[in-house]
Amino acid sequence: GENVEQHPSTLSVQEGDSAVIKCTYSDSASNYFPWYKQELGKRPQLIIDIRSNVGEKKDQRIAVTLNKTAKHFSLHITETQPEDSAVYFCAAVMYNNNDMRFGAGTRLTVKP
Amino acid sequence: ETGVTQSPTHLIKTRGQQVTLRCSSQSGHNTVSWYQQALGQGPQFIFQYYREEENGRGNFPPRFSGLQFPNYSSELNVNALELDDSALYLCASSPPSGSTDTQYFGPGTRLTVL
């Protein structure tokens, strides 16, 4: 089955700096990679996702890159703000499969 | 907000008891997945329901079971509760197959087993 590793486990940045979170996956058949943000006591919320037919996707301050050959994908947050502080999870799944595998999470702290 | 709802929000049970958690999927979504999220960890897939049938299962024992109803809402049942079952239980719904496999999460039910 799929195995997703996520690094770092904690990340602290100064407001305005960029943050990068990296994930690797093991199953080359995985083709859908969402990122979720989870604030304390709240539900995971989808912030961006990417499919294996593209290498990069951007939505305002958030971007995701995918390297299928190396089987890794990354989340990039630019111009970080204190409200970006949360736990971020990457995940990987095969299209129309049912077992979405999550990384262990990265706790991002943005210091004002 | 995504429209996925769960009940109850919190629940306290004792070891050996049984529990039923409920999930209402987002309008138009016919697939519901259940996850267990232990403190400080990522969600772990329990099982998925599609058109009232179990459509895949993660590495959880048979005492974890579920149902999906004709309106696509779903239940998660856990029998013979153990202390390690204490966790946040999340359900996620997704649209009909072939459109997108994006999953949208509910707020979760926090289960404490004493």
Interface residues (C-beta under 8 A of the other chain):
Chain A: Q6 Y32 P34 Y36 K42 R43 P44 Q45 L46 D49 F89 A91 V93 Y95 N96 N97 N98 D99 M100 R101 F102 G103 A104 G105
Chain B: T2 V4 S33 G40 Q41 G42 P43 Q44 F45 Q48 Y50 N55 G56 G58 L90 S97 G98 D101 T102 Q103 Y104 F105 G106 P107 G108
